[in-house]
Amino acid sequence: MADWMDQLPDPAIKYIEGHRLDEVECIISDLSGIARGKAMPASKFATQKQFYLPNSIFFQTITGGWGEAAGEGGFTEPDMVLKPDMSTATAAPWTADWTLQVIHDAELKTGEPVPFAPRNVLKRVVELYNARGWQPIVAPEMEFYLVARNTDPGQEIQAMVGRSGRPAAARQAYSISAVDEFGPVIDDIYDFAEAQGFEIDGITQEGGAGQLEINMRHGDPVKLADEIFFFKRLIREAALRHDCFATFMAKPIQTEPGSAMHIHHSVVSTETGRNIFSDENDEETAEFMHFIGGLQRFVPAATPLFAPYVNSFRRYVKDNAAPINLEWARDNRTTAIRVPVSDPQARRVENRLPGMDCNPYLGIAASLACGYLGMVDGIAPKDEFKGDAYDAEEEIPRGIFAAFDEFAAATSFREVLGEEFCRVYEIVKLTEYEEFLEVISPWEREHLLLNV
């Protein structure tokens, strides 16, 4: 037990100091980003170096159905070996007892990484960067809504009621008063994040009613994806304490803008420690332009990972805070690919296409894969767009089937992510869409029942 406790990060040690640790949650992200795993007494966790779960957790759809993705061996549900990454150990401060969460890596019994485990997919992409002497750096933004409790899926989602007793107001972007409306929830988010050792760069009110954004400090892609994975649960738990829901749906309210997970990218040379997007004269480099070119070339293929559900595509609406094409520009929030204002050492590229409903491991992996291919293949971008990009031609795939057509055809993109992962992901997500097509919506009943 003592040896295991010595491996804990400082925030976890501080959290349990003076207390008896009761439970450890051994967790792993499935394709949808849902935490799967098992909880066990801390005394049992201390005596085991690995655990087991069936590989079928990666074949499960968001509804609980199953994609036929087991392969030639059939659906036999063999066990994977789960090994704890103790650097991820963190508090679960909302629980009644003293509990830690630990993210695990999934391996085959031969010791190789399970190819369709999302964290392994991201690690694979990062390793490709590292093999070329590059260290990718990301800084994600998290947009989400705080909404009134909704226990009836037949009812529309409503804005939550704030401290004033009034429903949250829309069109109040960057309003401090609007943020104050959710003060008790935000206080708990801050407290939980501090207990878990997470650093928040800032919280702002976004354009939707009850829509907030959390900016995170830049850093290692795997570490940041872990934090987003943890943060989604943290934020949901904080909301539940105050009789509301936190939702990361891409488009939860019909009349409000969607929620994105914008990703800022830079790349550092492992040899010099310098940002390779800037040269010795602080000018933009070829790698910088090629990263943009890679995004423009491969984002259509990456769309199923940025927009994994039917609801995801409802974000991509003209003049509604989400991109509709692949244009790039400096300091222009109407484009899909934005170059923010920065000094040369912080020069970066922002991908504004991923939705907050994406799996953070897969969204970041796909975005990095696009930029990687751009740099490796020397892909030149289109000319910088001038003006309002909503006036340009739409270029985003307009639905699940169109997106997966692009995904299927992008051979080099699939090679970066791993062909076995791509095979499984495609089967599971298309199975989800078939499940969706079986549902008759209120719109259909209202307009088709007696009119056609």
Backbone torsions as a table, in degrees:
resi	resn	phi	psi	omega
1	MET	NA	-42.9	-177.6
2	ALA	-62.8	-41.0	179.6
3	ASP	-61.8	-42.7	179.4
4	TRP	-63.6	-45.2	-178.3
5	MET	-63.7	-28.7	179.0
6	ASP	-67.3	-20.8	-178.5
7	GLN	-85.5	-7.2	-175.2
8	LEU	-69.2	142.7	171.9
9	PRO	-63.4	158.3	-175.9
10	ASP	-56.4	-44.2	179.9
11	PRO	-60.3	-36.0	178.8
12	ALA	-68.7	-40.2	177.4
13	ILE	-62.5	-43.0	-179.8
14	LYS	-64.1	-38.5	-176.7
15	TYR	-64.1	-42.2	-175.4
16	ILE	-94.0	0.9	-178.7
17	GLU	-58.5	127.0	179.2
18	GLY	82.4	5.3	-179.3
19	HIS	-126.8	161.4	174.8
20	ARG	-92.7	119.3	178.5
21	LEU	-69.4	124.1	-176.0
22	ASP	-92.8	-44.1	-166.9
23	GLU	-144.4	151.2	173.9
24	VAL	-126.0	129.1	176.0
25	GLU	-97.4	116.9	-179.9
26	CYS	-95.4	109.3	-168.5
27	ILE	-126.6	158.9	178.3
28	ILE	-151.4	147.7	-179.8
29	SER	-84.8	133.2	171.0
30	ASP	-86.2	-172.1	-176.1
31	LEU	-62.5	-31.6	-178.6
32	SER	-83.8	-8.7	-176.4
33	GLY	91.9	7.5	176.3
34	ILE	-76.9	137.6	178.0
35	ALA	-76.0	118.6	175.2
36	ARG	-112.7	159.2	177.1
37	GLY	148.9	-147.5	-178.1
38	LYS	-149.6	149.7	174.7
39	ALA	-105.7	144.2	-178.8
40	MET	-148.8	158.6	175.7
41	PRO	-59.0	144.3	-179.3
42	ALA	-58.6	-33.7	-179.4
43	SER	-64.8	-35.0	178.1
44	LYS	-74.0	-41.6	178.8
45	PHE	-57.1	-38.1	-176.4
46	ALA	-64.8	-22.4	-175.6
47	THR	-98.0	-2.3	-175.9
48	GLN	-121.6	141.0	179.6
49	LYS	-99.1	-14.2	180.0
50	GLN	-155.6	163.2	-177.6
51	PHE	-136.7	177.2	-175.6
52	TYR	-134.3	141.7	171.4
53	LEU	-142.8	150.2	177.6
54	PRO	-69.8	145.3	-179.6
55	ASN	-68.2	-10.4	-179.0
56	SER	-66.0	-13.4	177.7
57	ILE	-62.9	-21.2	178.9
58	PHE	-90.1	-1.5	177.3
59	PHE	-104.1	3.5	-173.4
60	GLN	-89.5	137.3	178.2
61	THR	-85.2	171.3	-178.6
62	ILE	-64.7	-22.4	-179.4
63	THR	-89.9	-7.0	-176.3
64	GLY	98.4	1.2	175.2
65	GLY	-78.6	-171.8	-175.0
66	TRP	-134.8	134.5	171.1
67	GLY	-89.4	142.9	-179.1
68	GLU	-81.1	69.4	-172.3
69	ALA	-113.5	13.2	-173.7
70	ALA	-70.3	-21.2	178.5
71	GLY	91.9	-166.5	-172.9
72	GLU	-63.0	-29.3	-178.5
73	GLY	-71.5	-12.3	-179.0
74	GLY	85.0	172.7	-174.9
75	PHE	-83.9	76.1	-178.7
76	THR	-101.2	-5.5	177.5
77	GLU	52.7	54.5	176.3
78	PRO	-66.2	154.0	-180.0
79	ASP	-76.7	143.9	165.8
80	MET	-98.0	157.3	174.4
81	VAL	-95.7	122.1	179.4
82	LEU	-104.4	121.8	-179.9
83	LYS	-115.6	130.2	-175.7
84	PRO	-70.5	137.8	169.6
85	ASP	-99.3	97.7	-171.6
86	MET	-66.5	-17.2	176.2
87	SER	-66.3	-16.6	-178.9
88	THR	-94.8	-3.8	-176.7
89	ALA	-58.3	128.0	-175.9
90	THR	-150.5	161.8	-176.9
91	ALA	-69.1	157.2	165.0
92	ALA	-118.9	76.6	-165.9
93	PRO	-71.1	-7.5	179.7
94	TRP	-88.3	-8.0	-176.6
95	THR	-78.4	160.0	-178.7
96	ALA	-74.9	-25.3	178.5
97	ASP	-112.4	-172.8	-178.0
98	TRP	-93.8	107.9	-170.8
99	THR	-128.5	141.5	171.7
100	LEU	-115.1	150.3	172.3
101	GLN	-109.1	141.4	177.7
102	VAL	-135.9	122.4	175.6
103	ILE	-76.6	138.8	-179.3
104	HIS	-114.2	152.1	171.9
105	ASP	-98.7	143.4	-177.3
106	ALA	-100.5	127.4	178.5
107	GLU	-125.2	153.0	168.8
108	LEU	-73.6	166.4	-179.6
109	LYS	-65.1	-18.7	176.8
110	THR	-80.0	-6.5	-179.7
111	GLY	95.9	-6.5	178.9
112	GLU	-80.7	151.9	178.6
113	PRO	-63.7	140.0	172.3
114	VAL	-65.4	119.5	-168.1
115	PRO	-69.9	-20.5	-178.7
116	PHE	-105.1	11.9	171.7
117	ALA	-78.0	122.8	-172.8
118	PRO	-54.3	-40.1	-179.6
119	ARG	-65.3	-35.3	177.8
120	ASN	-69.1	-34.0	177.8
121	VAL	-62.8	-45.4	178.8
122	LEU	-64.6	-42.3	178.3
123	LYS	-60.4	-38.0	179.4
124	ARG	-60.6	-44.5	-179.8
125	VAL	-66.4	-43.6	178.6
126	VAL	-60.4	-39.2	179.1
127	GLU	-64.5	-33.5	175.8
128	LEU	-63.6	-41.2	174.4
129	TYR	-60.7	-49.8	-176.1
130	ASN	-59.8	-35.3	-179.4
131	ALA	-64.0	-19.9	178.5
132	ARG	-102.5	10.1	179.4
133	GLY	80.8	23.8	-178.5
134	TRP	-116.2	144.4	172.3
135	GLN	-120.7	108.2	179.2
136	PRO	-71.6	141.9	177.4
137	ILE	-122.9	135.7	178.3
138	VAL	-130.5	156.6	173.3
139	ALA	-140.5	100.1	-178.5
140	PRO	-82.5	155.0	170.8
141	GLU	-116.3	138.3	-178.0
142	MET	-115.8	115.5	174.0
143	GLU	-104.9	140.9	179.8
144	PHE	-158.6	166.0	178.2
145	TYR	-112.7	142.4	163.7
146	LEU	-99.9	119.5	-173.3
147	VAL	-127.1	163.6	175.7
148	ALA	-63.5	149.6	177.8
149	ARG	-54.3	135.0	-178.4
150	ASN	-133.7	103.7	-178.5
151	THR	-104.5	-1.4	179.2
152	ASP	-119.5	106.1	-178.7
153	PRO	-59.8	-18.2	178.2
154	GLY	-74.5	-14.6	-179.2
155	GLN	-96.1	144.8	177.6
156	GLU	-68.0	150.5	178.3
157	ILE	-75.1	134.8	-178.5
158	GLN	-115.4	153.1	175.4
159	ALA	-63.8	147.7	178.3
160	MET	-73.7	161.7	175.6
161	VAL	-92.6	127.3	-177.6
162	GLY	-87.7	-168.3	-178.2
163	ARG	-60.1	-30.6	-177.0
164	SER	-73.2	-11.8	-175.7
165	GLY	88.4	1.1	179.3
166	ARG	-107.8	150.6	176.0
167	PRO	-60.8	149.3	179.6
168	ALA	-57.2	138.7	-177.7
169	ALA	-91.9	145.4	177.0
170	ALA	-88.9	172.2	174.7
171	ARG	60.0	34.6	-179.8
172	GLN	-119.3	42.8	-176.2
173	ALA	-56.9	134.5	177.1
174	TYR	67.8	12.3	178.2
175	SER	-75.4	124.5	176.6
176	ILE	-70.7	-36.0	177.7
177	SER	-61.4	-38.3	178.5
178	ALA	-65.2	-40.3	177.0
179	VAL	-62.7	-39.3	-179.9
180	ASP	-60.8	-28.0	178.9
181	GLU	-57.9	-32.1	-177.3
182	PHE	-103.1	20.8	-173.1
183	GLY	-47.6	-49.4	-178.0
184	PRO	-61.8	-38.5	178.1
185	VAL	-66.7	-45.6	-178.8
186	ILE	-63.7	-37.8	176.9
187	ASP	-58.4	-42.5	178.8
188	ASP	-68.9	-36.0	176.2
189	ILE	-60.3	-46.1	178.1
190	TYR	-61.1	-45.2	-177.3
191	ASP	-64.7	-44.2	179.4
192	PHE	-63.9	-43.7	-179.2
193	ALA	-62.1	-40.5	178.7
194	GLU	-64.0	-42.8	179.4
195	ALA	-63.3	-30.6	-178.6
196	GLN	-90.2	-5.4	177.0
197	GLY	81.6	23.9	-178.6
198	PHE	-98.3	141.4	-178.2
199	GLU	-104.9	119.1	177.6
200	ILE	-96.9	129.2	-179.8
201	ASP	-81.4	-22.6	178.3
202	GLY	167.0	156.8	174.3
203	ILE	-124.3	131.0	178.6
204	THR	-131.4	156.6	170.5
205	GLN	-80.0	130.6	176.0
206	GLU	-96.3	-171.6	-171.1
207	GLY	-74.8	-19.0	-177.7
208	GLY	-87.6	163.3	178.8
209	ALA	-71.2	110.8	-177.6
210	GLY	80.3	17.0	-178.6
211	GLN	-96.4	127.5	-179.5
212	LEU	-121.7	160.3	175.9
213	GLU	-132.0	134.3	173.5
214	ILE	-112.2	124.7	175.7
215	ASN	-97.2	137.1	-178.0
216	MET	-112.8	150.3	179.0
217	ARG	-65.5	146.6	179.9
218	HIS	-69.0	152.9	179.5
219	GLY	175.3	-159.2	-177.6
220	ASP	-65.3	134.3	-176.2
221	PRO	-58.9	-42.9	-178.2
222	VAL	-66.5	-42.6	179.1
223	LYS	-62.2	-42.2	-179.3
224	LEU	-69.4	-37.9	176.8
225	ALA	-64.0	-40.4	175.0
226	ASP	-57.0	-44.5	-176.8
227	GLU	-66.1	-40.4	177.7
228	ILE	-64.1	-42.4	175.7
229	PHE	-54.4	-46.7	176.6
230	PHE	-68.8	-40.9	-174.2
231	PHE	-62.1	-38.1	-179.4
232	LYS	-58.3	-42.6	178.1
233	ARG	-69.5	-42.8	179.7
234	LEU	-55.9	-47.4	-176.9
235	ILE	-68.1	-40.7	177.3
236	ARG	-60.3	-42.5	-179.2
237	GLU	-66.6	-39.0	177.6
238	ALA	-62.6	-41.7	-179.7
239	ALA	-64.5	-42.9	-178.0
240	LEU	-61.4	-28.4	177.5
241	ARG	-65.4	-18.6	-175.2
242	HIS	-122.5	31.0	170.9
243	ASP	59.3	36.4	174.4
244	CYS	-141.2	173.1	178.5
245	PHE	-111.7	146.1	165.5
246	ALA	-104.3	130.7	179.7
247	THR	-126.0	140.0	178.3
248	PHE	-110.5	16.4	172.7
249	MET	-54.4	146.8	179.4
250	ALA	-66.1	-36.3	-177.7
251	LYS	-144.5	81.6	-175.4
252	PRO	-79.2	-28.2	-175.4
253	ILE	-122.7	126.4	-171.4
254	GLN	-54.2	-40.6	-172.8
255	THR	-94.8	3.5	-175.6
256	GLU	-114.1	158.5	177.8
257	PRO	-66.2	159.6	179.9
258	GLY	-81.5	175.1	-179.3
259	SER	-109.2	126.9	-176.2
260	ALA	-110.2	162.6	167.8
261	MET	-121.1	76.1	178.7
262	HIS	-61.4	141.8	-178.6
263	ILE	-123.6	121.2	175.0
264	HIS	-93.0	134.5	-176.5
265	HIS	-123.5	139.2	162.5
266	SER	-142.9	167.8	-177.9
267	VAL	-135.6	130.3	-177.1
268	VAL	-110.1	139.2	173.5
269	SER	-72.7	126.4	178.5
270	THR	-70.0	-18.2	-179.8
271	GLU	-83.6	-45.6	-174.1
272	THR	-103.1	-19.8	-176.0
273	GLY	77.7	6.8	-178.5
274	ARG	-94.5	150.9	173.8
275	ASN	-68.6	117.6	-175.7
276	ILE	-76.5	-1.1	175.0
277	PHE	-80.6	-9.2	178.3
278	SER	-126.4	137.5	179.3
279	ASP	-91.8	-172.9	-177.2
280	GLU	-63.1	-22.2	178.6
281	ASN	-98.1	12.9	179.2
282	ASP	66.1	21.5	177.6
283	GLU	-94.6	161.6	177.9
284	GLU	-67.0	139.3	-176.5
285	THR	-98.4	170.9	175.1
286	ALA	-62.3	-38.4	179.4
287	GLU	-60.5	-37.8	178.3
288	PHE	-60.8	-49.3	-179.0
289	MET	-67.3	-36.6	-179.8
290	HIS	-70.3	-32.6	175.6
291	PHE	-60.2	-44.8	177.1
292	ILE	-62.3	-43.7	179.2
293	GLY	-60.6	-38.8	177.4
294	GLY	-64.0	-40.3	176.0
295	LEU	-61.7	-46.1	-179.3
296	GLN	-62.6	-36.5	-177.6
297	ARG	-73.7	-41.3	-167.3
298	PHE	-109.3	-5.3	178.1
299	VAL	-57.5	-40.1	177.0
300	PRO	-55.7	-40.3	178.0
301	ALA	-70.0	-29.5	-178.6
302	ALA	-83.7	-8.6	-174.6
303	THR	-55.6	-38.5	178.5
304	PRO	-60.8	-20.9	176.8
305	LEU	-90.8	-28.6	176.5
306	PHE	-80.7	-28.9	-175.7
307	ALA	-133.8	78.1	-167.7
308	PRO	-82.6	-6.0	-175.6
309	TYR	-130.3	166.1	175.8
310	VAL	-56.1	-44.1	-179.2
311	ASN	-62.4	-27.4	-176.5
312	SER	-57.7	-38.0	-174.8
313	PHE	-74.0	-10.2	176.8
314	ARG	-73.4	-12.8	174.9
315	ARG	-70.2	-35.9	-169.2
316	TYR	-81.3	72.7	-177.6
317	VAL	-120.1	134.4	-178.4
318	LYS	-55.3	136.5	176.6
319	ASP	60.6	31.1	-177.6
320	ASN	-134.5	40.7	169.3
321	ALA	71.8	12.5	174.8
322	ALA	-135.1	146.3	-176.4
323	PRO	-70.8	155.0	177.2
324	ILE	-124.3	2.5	-179.9
325	ASN	-149.2	-168.7	-173.6
326	LEU	-113.0	23.2	-178.6
327	GLU	-69.7	156.7	174.9
328	TRP	-129.2	153.7	178.1
329	ALA	-165.9	163.7	175.5
330	ARG	-88.0	129.1	175.0
331	ASP	51.2	49.9	-179.0
332	ASN	-137.8	108.4	-175.1
333	ARG	-82.3	4.0	174.0
334	THR	-88.9	-12.0	-178.5
335	THR	-90.9	157.3	177.6
336	ALA	-71.6	-34.0	-176.6
337	ILE	-119.2	113.6	-173.0
338	ARG	-117.1	139.8	172.7
339	VAL	-104.4	104.8	-176.8
340	PRO	-69.1	160.0	173.2
341	VAL	-66.9	129.0	-179.3
342	SER	-163.5	167.2	171.1
343	ASP	-80.4	165.6	-173.3
344	PRO	-58.0	-36.7	-178.5
345	GLN	-72.5	-17.7	177.6
346	ALA	-105.8	13.9	-178.9
347	ARG	-57.5	132.4	-173.7
348	ARG	-152.8	168.7	179.3
349	VAL	-121.9	130.2	179.5
350	GLU	-104.2	123.6	173.8
351	ASN	-96.1	114.3	-174.2
352	ARG	-98.9	9.6	-175.7
353	LEU	-85.8	-37.2	-175.5
354	PRO	-61.4	139.4	174.5
355	GLY	-89.3	159.8	-179.3
356	MET	-71.7	-10.7	177.7
357	ASP	-83.6	-4.4	-179.1
358	CYS	-75.3	155.7	171.2
359	ASN	-67.8	123.7	-174.4
360	PRO	-60.8	-35.4	177.9
361	TYR	-63.1	-43.9	-175.0
362	LEU	-78.4	-36.3	176.9
363	GLY	-62.6	-45.4	179.0
364	ILE	-68.5	-41.2	178.9
365	ALA	-60.5	-44.1	-178.3
366	ALA	-66.1	-41.4	-179.6
367	SER	-66.2	-43.4	176.8
368	LEU	-64.3	-36.2	179.0
369	ALA	-62.7	-40.8	178.1
370	CYS	-60.3	-49.0	-179.6
371	GLY	-65.7	-37.7	178.5
372	TYR	-60.3	-49.0	-179.7
373	LEU	-63.4	-35.5	176.9
374	GLY	-61.9	-42.2	-179.3
375	MET	-73.5	-40.8	-178.3
376	VAL	-68.1	-40.8	-176.7
377	ASP	-91.5	-2.9	179.1
378	GLY	62.9	45.0	-176.2
379	ILE	-80.4	121.8	178.7
380	ALA	-83.4	138.5	177.4
381	PRO	-79.8	167.7	169.6
382	LYS	-66.7	168.6	176.2
383	ASP	-62.4	149.0	177.5
384	GLU	-56.2	135.7	-180.0
385	PHE	-79.6	141.5	177.1
386	LYS	-116.6	129.6	176.9
387	GLY	100.5	-156.5	-176.5
388	ASP	-87.2	111.6	-175.6
389	ALA	-69.2	-14.8	175.6
390	TYR	-68.3	-13.9	176.1
391	ASP	-85.4	-7.0	-179.6
392	ALA	-85.8	170.4	-178.1
393	GLU	-68.2	139.4	177.6
394	GLU	-69.3	137.5	-177.3
395	GLU	-131.9	-4.8	-179.4
396	ILE	-79.3	136.1	175.1
397	PRO	-52.8	136.4	-172.6
398	ARG	-98.2	50.7	176.5
399	GLY	142.2	171.2	-174.2
400	ILE	-59.7	-48.8	-175.4
401	PHE	-65.4	-42.6	178.6
402	ALA	-62.2	-40.3	179.9
403	ALA	-65.6	-42.5	-178.9
404	PHE	-73.2	-23.9	171.0
405	ASP	-62.1	-43.8	176.9
406	GLU	-64.6	-42.7	-179.7
407	PHE	-60.4	-42.8	-177.2
408	ALA	-67.7	-31.8	-173.9
409	ALA	-86.6	-13.6	-172.9
410	ALA	-89.3	80.7	-173.9
411	THR	-59.4	-48.5	-176.9
412	SER	-66.8	-35.6	177.0
413	PHE	-63.8	-43.8	179.1
414	ARG	-64.4	-35.7	178.9
415	GLU	-64.2	-37.5	179.7
416	VAL	-65.6	-42.9	-179.1
417	LEU	-78.2	-26.9	-176.6
418	GLY	108.5	121.0	-174.5
419	GLU	-62.5	-37.1	-179.2
420	GLU	-65.8	-40.4	174.6
421	PHE	-60.0	-47.2	-177.2
422	CYS	-60.7	-39.3	178.3
423	ARG	-61.1	-49.2	-178.6
424	VAL	-65.5	-45.2	-177.4
425	TYR	-59.6	-44.9	-178.4
426	GLU	-61.8	-44.8	-179.6
427	ILE	-62.9	-46.0	-176.8
428	VAL	-66.4	-43.4	-176.5
429	LYS	-71.7	-35.7	176.7
430	LEU	-71.1	-30.0	172.9
431	THR	-64.6	-41.6	175.6
432	GLU	-58.0	-42.4	-178.1
433	TYR	-66.6	-37.6	176.6
434	GLU	-64.0	-36.7	175.6
435	GLU	-63.4	-40.2	178.7
436	PHE	-63.0	-40.4	-177.2
437	LEU	-65.5	-17.0	177.6
438	GLU	-79.5	-11.7	-176.9
439	VAL	-91.7	130.7	176.2
440	ILE	-94.1	123.2	-172.9
441	SER	-86.9	160.5	174.2
442	PRO	-56.9	-35.7	179.0
443	TRP	-59.4	-43.1	-179.8
444	GLU	-65.2	-41.8	179.7
445	ARG	-66.5	-36.6	-177.6
446	GLU	-71.8	-43.3	-170.7
447	HIS	-101.3	-17.1	-175.9
448	LEU	-109.4	-26.4	-172.8
449	LEU	-52.5	-48.2	-173.8
450	LEU	-114.4	-0.4	-173.3
451	ASN	-105.2	-16.7	-173.6
452	VAL	-113.3	NA	NA
